Amino acid sequence: MRAISAWILVFVLIFVTYEAFGQGSCPATFKAVGCYKDNRKMRILPNHIMNARPKIDWTNYHNFLPRLVCRCAEKAKKENFRFFGIQYYGECWAGKNLPSMMKKKSSCIDGHFQKCQKTGPDRICSGKAWTNFVFDLGEVSVQEPLTSFIV
């Protein structure tokens, strides 16, 4: 009986640690590109591949966001997209390439609703309304050079 109780306790501790610190590692590999303004007429990532907004855990967003980014990366990779992004806190958008002229923004947020860091390939951030935080799966060559204009 004690052995069973010990295993249950170990399982509970692992589960609680997993939930408290997020997913851990994501099977998909990607790097952060940055925060960019979207446009209704010409979307920088034209394919809406997932909407997790109804499932957002606002009180635990710092754990929710890394899992969302990972799920979005896996779905984008499965559908043969090179780029994906998180917009409006929980929408996943994807595309095969990026427009050569994109307007860089500084309004993306991290999992604690703080302004996202400006540099670093390991950033996990989300765009707000009409803003994408873009990631690169790095599996397809880009047709055009990635150029951005700061607004």
OpenMM code with the backbone's topology and positions (N, CA, C; nanometers):
from openmm import Vec3, app, unit

residues = "MET ARG ALA ILE SER ALA TRP ILE LEU VAL PHE VAL LEU ILE PHE VAL THR TYR GLU ALA PHE GLY GLN GLY SER CYS PRO ALA THR PHE LYS ALA VAL GLY CYS TYR LYS ASP ASN ARG LYS MET ARG ILE LEU PRO ASN HIS ILE MET ASN ALA ARG PRO LYS ILE ASP TRP THR ASN TYR HIS ASN PHE LEU PRO ARG LEU VAL CYS ARG CYS ALA GLU LYS ALA LYS LYS GLU ASN PHE ARG PHE PHE GLY ILE GLN TYR TYR GLY GLU CYS TRP ALA GLY LYS ASN LEU PRO SER MET MET LYS LYS LYS SER SER CYS ILE ASP GLY HIS PHE GLN LYS CYS GLN LYS THR GLY PRO ASP ARG ILE CYS SER GLY LYS ALA TRP THR ASN PHE VAL PHE ASP LEU GLY GLU VAL SER VAL GLN GLU PRO LEU THR SER PHE ILE VAL".split()
positions = [
    Vec3(0.0816, -0.1192, 0.0000),
    Vec3(0.0000, 0.0000, 0.0000),
    Vec3(0.0869, 0.1268, 0.0000),
    Vec3(0.1968, 0.1243, 0.0781),
    Vec3(0.2853, 0.2412, 0.0821),
    Vec3(0.3498, 0.2660, -0.0541),
    Vec3(0.3831, 0.1597, -0.1251),
    Vec3(0.4455, 0.1748, -0.2570),
    Vec3(0.3497, 0.2446, -0.3532),
    Vec3(0.2227, 0.2082, -0.3492),
    Vec3(0.1231, 0.2716, -0.4350),
    Vec3(0.1084, 0.4192, -0.3968),
    Vec3(0.1022, 0.4476, -0.2700),
    Vec3(0.0912, 0.5872, -0.2242),
    Vec3(0.2124, 0.6684, -0.2676),
    Vec3(0.3304, 0.6083, -0.2599),
    Vec3(0.4523, 0.6779, -0.3018),
    Vec3(0.4472, 0.7091, -0.4512),
    Vec3(0.4026, 0.6146, -0.5334),
    Vec3(0.3925, 0.6375, -0.6776),
    Vec3(0.2888, 0.7444, -0.7098),
    Vec3(0.1800, 0.7444, -0.6387),
    Vec3(0.0778, 0.8474, -0.6593),
    Vec3(0.1355, 0.9845, -0.6256),
    Vec3(0.2086, 0.9939, -0.5156),
    Vec3(0.2698, 1.1195, -0.4762),
    Vec3(0.3704, 1.1664, -0.5816),
    Vec3(0.4513, 1.0753, -0.6337),
    Vec3(0.5482, 1.1105, -0.7383),
    Vec3(0.4753, 1.1620, -0.8622),
    Vec3(0.3698, 1.0933, -0.9020),
    Vec3(0.2914, 1.1350, -1.0184),
    Vec3(0.2334, 1.2745, -0.9970),
    Vec3(0.1756, 1.2992, -0.8818),
    Vec3(0.1164, 1.4293, -0.8509),
    Vec3(0.2229, 1.5384, -0.8542),
    Vec3(0.3396, 1.5130, -0.7973),
    Vec3(0.4475, 1.6120, -0.7979),
    Vec3(0.4954, 1.6427, -0.9398),
    Vec3(0.5076, 1.5406, -1.0214),
    Vec3(0.5485, 1.5611, -1.1610),
    Vec3(0.4434, 1.6428, -1.2349),
    Vec3(0.3166, 1.6080, -1.2160),
    Vec3(0.2084, 1.6789, -1.2829),
    Vec3(0.2039, 1.8253, -1.2391),
    Vec3(0.2145, 1.8512, -1.1100),
    Vec3(0.2103, 1.9876, -1.0583),
    Vec3(0.3298, 2.0681, -1.1101),
    Vec3(0.4469, 2.0086, -1.1126),
    Vec3(0.5658, 2.0763, -1.1648),
    Vec3(0.5481, 2.1070, -1.3132),
    Vec3(0.4971, 2.0115, -1.3884),
    Vec3(0.4722, 2.0291, -1.5313),
    Vec3(0.3776, 2.1462, -1.5546),
    Vec3(0.2689, 2.1505, -1.4793),
    Vec3(0.1711, 2.2580, -1.4941),
    Vec3(0.2269, 2.3916, -1.4478),
    Vec3(0.3036, 2.3924, -1.3423),
    Vec3(0.3557, 2.5174, -1.2871),
    Vec3(0.4596, 2.5820, -1.3776),
    Vec3(0.5404, 2.5012, -1.4445),
    Vec3(0.6491, 2.5564, -1.5242),
    Vec3(0.6253, 2.5470, -1.6737),
    Vec3(0.5070, 2.5122, -1.7146),
    Vec3(0.4755, 2.5064, -1.8563),
    Vec3(0.5148, 2.3738, -1.9169),
    Vec3(0.5172, 2.3689, -2.0453),
    Vec3(0.5340, 2.2448, -2.1176),
    Vec3(0.6728, 2.1842, -2.1066),
    Vec3(0.7713, 2.2628, -2.0800),
    Vec3(0.9069, 2.2079, -2.0813),
    Vec3(0.9650, 2.2277, -2.2188),
    Vec3(0.9832, 2.1204, -2.2933),
    Vec3(1.0403, 2.1362, -2.4270),
    Vec3(0.9354, 2.1043, -2.5325),
    Vec3(0.9459, 2.1751, -2.6414),
    Vec3(0.8528, 2.1576, -2.7525),
    Vec3(0.9217, 2.0723, -2.8589),
    Vec3(0.8518, 1.9734, -2.9150),
    Vec3(0.9133, 1.8912, -3.0196),
    Vec3(0.9490, 1.9707, -3.1461),
    Vec3(0.8753, 2.0786, -3.1732),
    Vec3(0.9045, 2.1611, -3.2908),
    Vec3(1.0157, 2.2606, -3.2559),
    Vec3(1.1041, 2.2844, -3.3510),
    Vec3(1.2089, 2.3843, -3.3289),
    Vec3(1.1754, 2.5083, -3.4102),
    Vec3(1.1930, 2.6230, -3.3490),
    Vec3(1.1610, 2.7499, -3.4132),
    Vec3(1.2392, 2.8596, -3.3442),
    Vec3(1.2440, 2.9761, -3.4089),
    Vec3(1.3071, 3.0916, -3.3459),
    Vec3(1.2165, 3.2132, -3.3640),
    Vec3(1.2256, 3.3038, -3.2707),
    Vec3(1.1454, 3.4255, -3.2751),
    Vec3(1.1966, 3.5179, -3.3847),
    Vec3(1.1055, 3.5770, -3.4590),
    Vec3(1.1396, 3.6758, -3.5605),
    Vec3(1.1114, 3.8153, -3.5066),
    Vec3(0.9924, 3.8347, -3.4494),
    Vec3(0.9591, 3.9646, -3.3926),
    Vec3(0.8116, 3.9968, -3.3999),
    Vec3(0.7818, 4.1185, -3.3630),
    Vec3(0.6450, 4.1676, -3.3503),
    Vec3(0.6121, 4.2569, -3.4703),
    Vec3(0.5038, 4.2228, -3.5434),
    Vec3(0.4713, 4.2947, -3.6660),
    Vec3(0.3231, 4.3262, -3.6767),
    Vec3(0.2954, 4.4420, -3.7336),
    Vec3(0.1585, 4.4879, -3.7568),
    Vec3(0.0961, 4.4024, -3.8668),
    Vec3(-0.0298, 4.3673, -3.8487),
    Vec3(-0.1034, 4.2945, -3.9512),
    Vec3(-0.1915, 4.3929, -4.0267),
    Vec3(-0.2394, 4.3499, -4.1418),
    Vec3(-0.3214, 4.4352, -4.2257),
    Vec3(-0.4371, 4.3522, -4.2788),
    Vec3(-0.5575, 4.4025, -4.2646),
    Vec3(-0.6769, 4.3296, -4.3084),
    Vec3(-0.6728, 4.2998, -4.4588),
    Vec3(-0.6165, 4.3907, -4.5387),
    Vec3(-0.6148, 4.3741, -4.6836),
    Vec3(-0.5049, 4.2805, -4.7310),
    Vec3(-0.3903, 4.2818, -4.6599),
    Vec3(-0.2803, 4.1934, -4.6972),
    Vec3(-0.2155, 4.1393, -4.5697),
    Vec3(-0.2611, 4.0247, -4.5276),
    Vec3(-0.2119, 3.9645, -4.4040),
    Vec3(-0.0680, 3.9192, -4.4207),
    Vec3(0.0141, 3.9435, -4.3160),
    Vec3(0.1525, 3.8964, -4.3249),
    Vec3(0.1588, 3.7442, -4.3124),
    Vec3(0.0650, 3.6868, -4.2384),
    Vec3(0.0483, 3.5414, -4.2288),
    Vec3(-0.0977, 3.5135, -4.2661),
    Vec3(-0.1250, 3.4735, -4.3896),
    Vec3(-0.2628, 3.4706, -4.4398),
    Vec3(-0.3492, 3.3523, -4.3957),
    Vec3(-0.2906, 3.2520, -4.3329),
    Vec3(-0.3666, 3.1308, -4.3002),
    Vec3(-0.3963, 3.1211, -4.1514),
    Vec3(-0.5240, 3.1302, -4.1174),
    Vec3(-0.5674, 3.1172, -3.9778),
    Vec3(-0.5828, 2.9678, -3.9503),
    Vec3(-0.4874, 2.9096, -3.8766),
    Vec3(-0.4862, 2.7636, -3.8621),
    Vec3(-0.5342, 2.7137, -3.7258),
    Vec3(-0.5510, 2.8040, -3.6291),
    Vec3(-0.5994, 2.7597, -3.4981),
    Vec3(-0.6471, 2.8808, -3.4180),
    Vec3(-0.7554, 2.8604, -3.3433),
    Vec3(-0.8049, 2.9644, -3.2540),
    Vec3(-0.8175, 2.9058, -3.1136),
    Vec3(-0.7299, 2.9484, -3.0242),
    Vec3(-0.7326, 2.8997, -2.8856),
    Vec3(-0.7917, 3.0040, -2.7907),
    Vec3(-0.8452, 3.1130, -2.8444),
    Vec3(-0.8987, 3.2191, -2.7591),
    Vec3(-1.0050, 3.1696, -2.6614),
    Vec3(-1.0965, 3.0829, -2.7014),
    Vec3(-1.1972, 3.0370, -2.6042),
    Vec3(-1.1373, 2.9567, -2.4877),
    Vec3(-1.0159, 2.9060, -2.5063),
    Vec3(-0.9529, 2.8212, -2.4035),
    Vec3(-0.8427, 2.8928, -2.3253),
    Vec3(-0.8254, 3.0236, -2.3478),
    Vec3(-0.7171, 3.0956, -2.2800),
    Vec3(-0.7387, 3.0922, -2.1289),
    Vec3(-0.6343, 3.0572, -2.0582),
    Vec3(-0.6326, 3.0625, -1.9114),
    Vec3(-0.5661, 3.1952, -1.8750),
    Vec3(-0.6472, 3.2998, -1.8614),
    Vec3(-0.5955, 3.4346, -1.8386),
    Vec3(-0.5185, 3.4454, -1.7075),
    Vec3(-0.5566, 3.3667, -1.6069),
    Vec3(-0.4870, 3.3741, -1.4777),
    Vec3(-0.3567, 3.2949, -1.4787),
    Vec3(-0.3369, 3.2132, -1.5802),
    Vec3(-0.2177, 3.1297, -1.5900),
    Vec3(-0.1565, 3.1435, -1.7299),
    Vec3(-0.1653, 3.2639, -1.7858),
    Vec3(-0.1235, 3.2878, -1.9240),
    Vec3(0.0253, 3.2598, -1.9451),
    Vec3(0.1067, 3.2791, -1.8421),
    Vec3(0.2511, 3.2539, -1.8555),
    Vec3(0.2802, 3.1064, -1.8825),
    Vec3(0.1913, 3.0164, -1.8433),
    Vec3(0.2050, 2.8746, -1.8781),
    Vec3(0.1288, 2.8405, -2.0054),
    Vec3(0.0189, 2.9093, -2.0277),
    Vec3(-0.0645, 2.8848, -2.1452),
    Vec3(0.0089, 2.9213, -2.2742),
    Vec3(0.0739, 3.0392, -2.2755),
    Vec3(0.1358, 3.0896, -2.3975),
    Vec3(0.2439, 2.9977, -2.4556),
    Vec3(0.3389, 2.9458, -2.3776),
    Vec3(0.4386, 2.8550, -2.4376),
    Vec3(0.3757, 2.7291, -2.4979),
    Vec3(0.2736, 2.6770, -2.4346),
    Vec3(0.2048, 2.5581, -2.4889),
    Vec3(0.1317, 2.5935, -2.6181),
    Vec3(0.0708, 2.7117, -2.6210),
    Vec3(0.0024, 2.7567, -2.7427),
    Vec3(0.1023, 2.7727, -2.8570),
    Vec3(0.2145, 2.8361, -2.8304),
    Vec3(0.3167, 2.8564, -2.9335),
    Vec3(0.3650, 2.7208, -2.9852),
    Vec3(0.3842, 2.6264, -2.8965),
    Vec3(0.4281, 2.4927, -2.9373),
    Vec3(0.3226, 2.4240, -3.0244),
    Vec3(0.1974, 2.4282, -2.9831),
    Vec3(0.0899, 2.3660, -3.0624),
    Vec3(0.0788, 2.4328, -3.1991),
    Vec3(0.0917, 2.5650, -3.2005),
    Vec3(0.0854, 2.6394, -3.3263),
    Vec3(0.2022, 2.5996, -3.4165),
    Vec3(0.3222, 2.5890, -3.3600),
    Vec3(0.4405, 2.5476, -3.4368),
    Vec3(0.4213, 2.4091, -3.4968),
    Vec3(0.3715, 2.3176, -3.4160),
    Vec3(0.3512, 2.1807, -3.4650),
    Vec3(0.2482, 2.1772, -3.5774),
    Vec3(0.1399, 2.2529, -3.5631),
    Vec3(0.0359, 2.2553, -3.6665),
    Vec3(0.0892, 2.3219, -3.7940),
    Vec3(0.1614, 2.4324, -3.7795),
    Vec3(0.2183, 2.5005, -3.8964),
    Vec3(0.3165, 2.4083, -3.9692),
    Vec3(0.3990, 2.3394, -3.8938),
    Vec3(0.4961, 2.2463, -3.9537),
    Vec3(0.4243, 2.1339, -4.0275),
    Vec3(0.3214, 2.0776, -3.9648),
    Vec3(0.2444, 1.9683, -4.0257),
    Vec3(0.1798, 2.0132, -4.1571),
    Vec3(0.1405, 2.1406, -4.1630),
    Vec3(0.0752, 2.1930, -4.2832),
    Vec3(0.1744, 2.2585, -4.3795),
    Vec3(0.3052, 2.2345, -4.3568),
    Vec3(0.4133, 2.2798, -4.4447),
    Vec3(0.4262, 2.4314, -4.4571),
    Vec3(0.4029, 2.5018, -4.3475),
    Vec3(0.4287, 2.6454, -4.3438),
    Vec3(0.5648, 2.6688, -4.2801),
    Vec3(0.6338, 2.7709, -4.3246),
    Vec3(0.7629, 2.8038, -4.2634),
    Vec3(0.7462, 2.8996, -4.1454),
    Vec3(0.6533, 2.9936, -4.1573),
    Vec3(0.6347, 3.0965, -4.0546),
    Vec3(0.5002, 3.0796, -3.9859),
    Vec3(0.4967, 3.1139, -3.8591),
    Vec3(0.3699, 3.1162, -3.7867),
    Vec3(0.3760, 3.2288, -3.6855),
    Vec3(0.2599, 3.2679, -3.6386),
    Vec3(0.2558, 3.3765, -3.5422),
    Vec3(0.1356, 3.3661, -3.4507),
    Vec3(0.1481, 3.4310, -3.3364),
    Vec3(0.0383, 3.4379, -3.2402),
    Vec3(-0.0161, 3.5802, -3.2433),
    Vec3(-0.1448, 3.5911, -3.2696),
    Vec3(-0.2125, 3.7204, -3.2755),
    Vec3(-0.3300, 3.7199, -3.1789),
    Vec3(-0.3594, 3.8348, -3.1236),
    Vec3(-0.4770, 3.8555, -3.0382),
    Vec3(-0.4819, 3.7547, -2.9232),
    Vec3(-0.3643, 3.7314, -2.8643),
    Vec3(-0.3450, 3.6497, -2.7442),
    Vec3(-0.3647, 3.4987, -2.7640),
    Vec3(-0.4357, 3.4562, -2.8692),
    Vec3(-0.4636, 3.3134, -2.8798),
    Vec3(-0.4936, 3.2622, -3.0190),
    Vec3(-0.4730, 3.3441, -3.1212),
    Vec3(-0.4959, 3.2981, -3.2575),
    Vec3(-0.3623, 3.2596, -3.3210),
    Vec3(-0.3631, 3.1510, -3.3953),
    Vec3(-0.2436, 3.1030, -3.4642),
    Vec3(-0.2613, 3.1261, -3.6135),
    Vec3(-0.1679, 3.2015, -3.6717),
    Vec3(-0.1684, 3.2313, -3.8144),
    Vec3(-0.0389, 3.1779, -3.8750),
    Vec3(-0.0412, 3.1429, -4.0042),
    Vec3(0.0780, 3.0846, -4.0667),
    Vec3(0.0897, 3.1270, -4.2127),
    Vec3(0.2116, 3.1120, -4.2654),
    Vec3(0.2368, 3.1422, -4.4054),
    Vec3(0.3637, 3.0755, -4.4541),
    Vec3(0.3739, 3.0609, -4.5853),
    Vec3(0.4920, 2.9974, -4.6463),
    Vec3(0.6111, 3.0933, -4.6484),
    Vec3(0.5834, 3.2229, -4.6583),
    Vec3(0.6903, 3.3233, -4.6570),
    Vec3(0.6354, 3.4500, -4.5925),
    Vec3(0.7208, 3.5491, -4.5799),
    Vec3(0.6812, 3.6772, -4.5224),
    Vec3(0.6947, 3.7850, -4.6279),
    Vec3(0.6060, 3.8850, -4.6254),
    Vec3(0.6225, 3.9962, -4.7189),
    Vec3(0.7571, 4.0648, -4.6957),
    Vec3(0.8151, 4.1203, -4.8013),
    Vec3(0.9461, 4.1842, -4.7866),
    Vec3(0.9384, 4.3122, -4.7040),
    Vec3(0.8226, 4.3749, -4.7008),
    Vec3(0.8088, 4.4978, -4.6213),
    Vec3(0.7013, 4.4778, -4.5157),
    Vec3(0.7450, 4.4652, -4.3934),
    Vec3(0.6523, 4.4500, -4.2820),
    Vec3(0.6788, 4.5624, -4.1833),
    Vec3(0.5727, 4.6071, -4.1178),
    Vec3(0.5876, 4.7147, -4.0203),
    Vec3(0.6092, 4.6565, -3.8818),
    Vec3(0.7264, 4.6823, -3.8286),
    Vec3(0.7620, 4.6316, -3.6961),
    Vec3(0.6833, 4.7079, -3.5894),
    Vec3(0.6393, 4.6370, -3.4869),
    Vec3(0.5648, 4.6969, -3.3761),
    Vec3(0.6356, 4.6650, -3.2454),
    Vec3(0.5963, 4.7357, -3.1419),
    Vec3(0.6534, 4.7070, -3.0099),
    Vec3(0.5443, 4.6740, -2.9097),
    Vec3(0.4270, 4.6374, -2.9598),
    Vec3(0.3131, 4.6156, -2.8704),
    Vec3(0.2886, 4.4696, -2.8347),
    Vec3(0.3784, 4.3794, -2.8677),
    Vec3(0.3607, 4.2395, -2.8301),
    Vec3(0.3918, 4.2204, -2.6818),
    Vec3(0.3334, 4.1164, -2.6251),
    Vec3(0.3473, 4.0931, -2.4813),
    Vec3(0.3997, 3.9521, -2.4544),
    Vec3(0.4589, 3.9349, -2.3360),
    Vec3(0.5033, 3.8020, -2.2942),
    Vec3(0.3928, 3.7364, -2.2118),
    Vec3(0.4217, 3.6251, -2.1522),
    Vec3(0.3221, 3.5504, -2.0758),
    Vec3(0.2778, 3.6167, -1.9474),
    Vec3(0.3461, 3.7238, -1.9084),
    Vec3(0.3084, 3.7983, -1.7874),
    Vec3(0.2450, 3.9326, -1.8241),
    Vec3(0.2039, 3.9475, -1.9513),
    Vec3(0.1403, 4.0686, -2.0035),
    Vec3(0.2328, 4.1899, -1.9976),
    Vec3(0.3630, 4.1641, -1.9991),
    Vec3(0.4632, 4.2706, -2.0033),
    Vec3(0.5111, 4.2844, -2.1473),
    Vec3(0.5659, 4.4003, -2.1797),
    Vec3(0.6194, 4.4237, -2.3132),
    Vec3(0.7248, 4.3176, -2.3457),
    Vec3(0.7135, 4.2594, -2.4627),
    Vec3(0.8055, 4.1537, -2.5051),
    Vec3(0.9458, 4.2096, -2.5255),
    Vec3(1.0461, 4.1281, -2.4927),
    Vec3(1.1853, 4.1667, -2.5181),
    Vec3(1.2044, 4.1950, -2.6658),
    Vec3(1.2926, 4.2877, -2.6972),
    Vec3(1.3154, 4.3237, -2.8375),
    Vec3(1.4092, 4.2281, -2.9091),
    Vec3(1.4929, 4.1563, -2.8369),
    Vec3(1.5886, 4.0686, -2.9034),
    Vec3(1.5886, 3.9299, -2.8406),
    Vec3(1.6447, 3.8369, -2.9130),
    Vec3(1.6604, 3.7009, -2.8642),
    Vec3(1.5738, 3.6021, -2.9399),
    Vec3(1.6335, 3.4949, -2.9901),
    Vec3(1.5585, 3.3965, -3.0691),
    Vec3(1.4653, 3.3083, -2.9859),
    Vec3(1.4813, 3.3091, -2.8529),
    Vec3(1.4011, 3.2211, -2.7676),
    Vec3(1.2799, 3.2903, -2.7056),
    Vec3(1.2494, 3.4105, -2.7509),
    Vec3(1.1350, 3.4831, -2.6950),
    Vec3(1.0046, 3.4094, -2.7246),
    Vec3(0.9166, 3.4042, -2.6256),
    Vec3(0.7824, 3.3492, -2.6427),
    Vec3(0.6872, 3.4633, -2.6121),
    Vec3(0.6248, 3.5164, -2.7164),
    Vec3(0.5397, 3.6336, -2.7007),
    Vec3(0.4145, 3.6180, -2.7858),
    Vec3(0.3219, 3.7099, -2.7655),
    Vec3(0.1968, 3.7117, -2.8401),
    Vec3(0.1694, 3.8517, -2.8896),
    Vec3(0.1061, 3.8586, -3.0048),
    Vec3(0.0583, 3.9863, -3.0530),
    Vec3(-0.0770, 4.0168, -2.9900),
    Vec3(-0.1109, 4.1438, -2.9938),
    Vec3(-0.2439, 4.1869, -2.9505),
    Vec3(-0.3316, 4.1933, -3.0755),
    Vec3(-0.4372, 4.2738, -3.0732),
    Vec3(-0.5236, 4.2876, -3.1905),
    Vec3(-0.4435, 4.3430, -3.3086),
    Vec3(-0.4566, 4.2819, -3.4246),
    Vec3(-0.3918, 4.3222, -3.5491),
    Vec3(-0.2395, 4.3304, -3.5372),
    Vec3(-0.1840, 4.2470, -3.4511),
    Vec3(-0.0392, 4.2369, -3.4363),
    Vec3(-0.0026, 4.0899, -3.4217),
    Vec3(0.0977, 4.0460, -3.4944),
    Vec3(0.1476, 3.9083, -3.4849),
    Vec3(0.2851, 3.9077, -3.4198),
    Vec3(0.3057, 3.8144, -3.3289),
    Vec3(0.4430, 3.7838, -3.2903),
    Vec3(0.4812, 3.6651, -3.3766),
    Vec3(0.5797, 3.6842, -3.4639),
    Vec3(0.6138, 3.5880, -3.5689),
    Vec3(0.7312, 3.4998, -3.5279),
    Vec3(0.7207, 3.3721, -3.5661),
    Vec3(0.8252, 3.2729, -3.5442),
    Vec3(0.8614, 3.2092, -3.6776),
    Vec3(0.9828, 3.1580, -3.6862),
    Vec3(1.0345, 3.0943, -3.8077),
    Vec3(1.0688, 2.9488, -3.7771),
    Vec3(1.0054, 2.8568, -3.8505),
    Vec3(1.0371, 2.7147, -3.8365),
    Vec3(1.1661, 2.6796, -3.9102),
    Vec3(1.2092, 2.7670, -4.0010),
    Vec3(1.3383, 2.7526, -4.0676),
    Vec3(1.3540, 2.6315, -4.1562),
    Vec3(1.2467, 2.5852, -4.2194),
    Vec3(1.2562, 2.4626, -4.2999),
    Vec3(1.2477, 2.4862, -4.4496),
    Vec3(1.2081, 2.6058, -4.4888),
    Vec3(1.1912, 2.6368, -4.6302),
    Vec3(1.2703, 2.7640, -4.6579),
    Vec3(1.3327, 2.7738, -4.7735),
    Vec3(1.4091, 2.8957, -4.8022),
    Vec3(1.3141, 3.0124, -4.8287),
    Vec3(1.3530, 3.1287, -4.7828),
    Vec3(1.2717, 3.2480, -4.8016),
    Vec3(1.2963, 3.3019, -4.9415),
    Vec3(1.1892, 3.3371, -5.0102),
    Vec3(1.1993, 3.3888, -5.1462),
    Vec3(1.2562, 3.5304, -5.1488),
    Vec3(1.2107, 3.6138, -5.0548),
    Vec3(1.2531, 3.7536, -5.0516),
    Vec3(1.3278, 3.7799, -4.9219),
    Vec3(1.4185, 3.8780, -4.9220),
    Vec3(1.4872, 3.9109, -4.7961),
    Vec3(1.3870, 3.9686, -4.6958),
    Vec3(1.4075, 3.9381, -4.5695),
    Vec3(1.3214, 3.9874, -4.4629),
    Vec3(1.3637, 4.1293, -4.4274),
    Vec3(1.2827, 4.2261, -4.4662),
    Vec3(1.3111, 4.3670, -4.4397),
    Vec3(1.1956, 4.4230, -4.3606),
    Vec3(1.2237, 4.5079, -4.2629),
    Vec3(1.1155, 4.5654, -4.1849),
    Vec3(1.1368, 4.7146, -4.1670),
    Vec3(1.0282, 4.7817, -4.1526),
    Vec3(1.0300, 4.9245, -4.1289),
    Vec3(0.9689, 4.9494, -3.9927),
    Vec3(1.0377, 5.0238, -3.9079),
    Vec3(0.9870, 5.0547, -3.7757),
    Vec3(0.8869, 5.1681, -3.7869),
    Vec3(0.7721, 5.1496, -3.7232),
    Vec3(0.6663, 5.2506, -3.7267),
    Vec3(0.6582, 5.3160, -3.5904),
] * unit.nanometer
topology = app.Topology()
chain = topology.addChain("A")
for resn in residues:
    res = topology.addResidue(resn, chain)
    for name in ("N", "CA", "C"):
        topology.addAtom(name, app.Element.getBySymbol(name[0]), res)
